[in-house]
């Protein structure tokens, strides 16, 4: 049974000044939550001193949205977890526009117990096959 969907997003080649701008990142979060119809419960933000980045988290009734920025590496990472089905958000276009990202990679993971069990079952089957071949090859 799938209990939620998680998006792991990495934006590289970003404008470092944007990655230090907490206000801009808060606005990005408002856009994500607004576009997807998500409801914020509370938020926590921290801007690191000097040339450091920003860490932000918004707890949602549907789960959470987080970001960590690394201006020194021109990278921003995001994690959105929703326990209810949501439409896809156009991370690539939005992060290229808002953060000046050169590239955006997105990994989507369906969370729940049915998928991992099948993966474990497949792995056990592969191990068994390898053992059979090894035993047969040694004889």
C-alpha positions in Angstrom: 0.0 0.0 0.0 1.4 3.4 -1.0 1.1 5.9 1.9 2.7 8.9 0.2 5.0 10.4 -2.4 8.4 12.0 -1.8 10.2 14.3 -4.1 14.0 14.7 -3.7 15.1 17.7 -5.7 18.6 19.0 -6.4 19.2 22.3 -8.2 22.8 23.0 -9.3 24.5 26.0 -10.8 22.2 28.4 -8.9 22.9 32.1 -8.3 24.7 32.1 -4.9 22.9 35.4 -3.8 19.5 33.7 -4.3 20.7 30.8 -2.1 21.4 33.3 0.7 18.0 35.0 0.4 15.7 33.6 3.0 12.8 35.9 1.9 13.1 34.6 -1.7 13.1 31.0 -0.4 10.1 31.6 1.8 8.4 33.0 -1.3 9.3 29.8 -3.2 7.8 27.7 -0.4 4.6 29.8 -0.6 4.4 29.1 -4.3 4.9 25.4 -3.9 2.3 25.1 -1.2 -0.1 27.4 -2.9 0.2 25.7 -6.3 -0.3 22.3 -4.8 -3.0 23.2 -2.3 -0.9 22.3 0.7 -1.6 23.6 4.2 1.2 24.8 6.4 1.1 24.1 10.1 4.4 25.8 11.2 7.8 26.7 9.8 11.4 27.0 11.0 14.1 29.0 9.1 17.7 29.6 9.8 20.1 31.7 7.8 23.8 31.0 8.4 26.1 33.9 9.0 28.4 35.4 6.4 28.4 33.6 3.1 26.4 30.7 4.4 23.1 29.4 3.1 19.6 28.9 4.4 17.8 25.9 5.9 14.0 26.0 5.9 11.3 23.6 6.9 7.5 23.9 6.7 5.4 21.2 8.5 2.3 20.6 6.4 -0.9 18.9 7.3 0.1 16.6 4.5 3.7 16.1 5.7 6.6 18.4 5.1 8.7 20.6 2.7 12.3 21.3 3.4 15.3 23.0 1.8 19.0 23.4 2.4 21.1 25.8 0.3 24.9 25.8 -0.3 25.9 29.1 -1.9 29.5 28.1 -1.9 28.7 25.1 -4.2 25.8 26.8 -6.0 23.4 24.0 -4.9 20.0 23.9 -3.3 18.3 20.7 -2.2 14.6 20.2 -1.5 12.4 17.5 0.0 8.7 17.4 -0.4 6.7 14.6 1.2 3.0 14.3 0.7 0.8 11.6 2.2 -2.0 12.4 -0.3 -1.7 12.3 -4.0 -0.7 15.6 -5.5 -0.1 16.8 -9.1 3.5 17.1 -10.3 5.0 20.6 -9.6 7.3 21.9 -12.3 10.4 22.0 -10.2 12.7 22.4 -13.2 11.1 25.5 -14.7 10.5 27.2 -11.3 14.0 26.6 -9.9 15.6 27.7 -13.1 13.6 30.9 -13.0 13.6 31.6 -9.2 17.1 30.4 -8.3 18.9 30.7 -11.7 19.6 27.0 -11.6 21.5 25.5 -14.5 20.2 22.0 -13.9 17.5 20.4 -11.8 17.3 16.7 -11.0 14.2 15.2 -9.4 13.8 11.8 -7.8 10.2 10.7 -7.0 9.7 7.9 -4.5 6.5 6.2 -3.7 6.4 5.4 0.1 4.7 2.4 1.6 5.3 -1.2 2.5 4.3 -2.9 -0.8 7.2 -1.7 -3.0 10.0 -2.5 -0.6 8.8 -6.0 0.0 8.8 -6.8 -3.7 12.3 -5.3 -4.0 13.5 -7.5 -1.1 11.8 -10.6 -2.7 13.6 -9.8 -6.0 16.9 -9.5 -4.2 16.4 -12.8 -2.3 15.6 -14.4 -5.7 18.8 -13.0 -7.3 20.9 -14.1 -4.3 19.5 -17.6 -4.6 20.2 -17.7 -8.3 23.8 -16.6 -7.7 24.3 -19.3 -5.0 22.8 -22.0 -7.3 25.2 -21.0 -10.1 28.2 -20.9 -7.8 27.4 -24.3 -6.3 26.8 -25.7 -9.8 30.1 -24.2 -11.0 32.1 -25.6 -8.1 31.0 -29.2 -8.6 
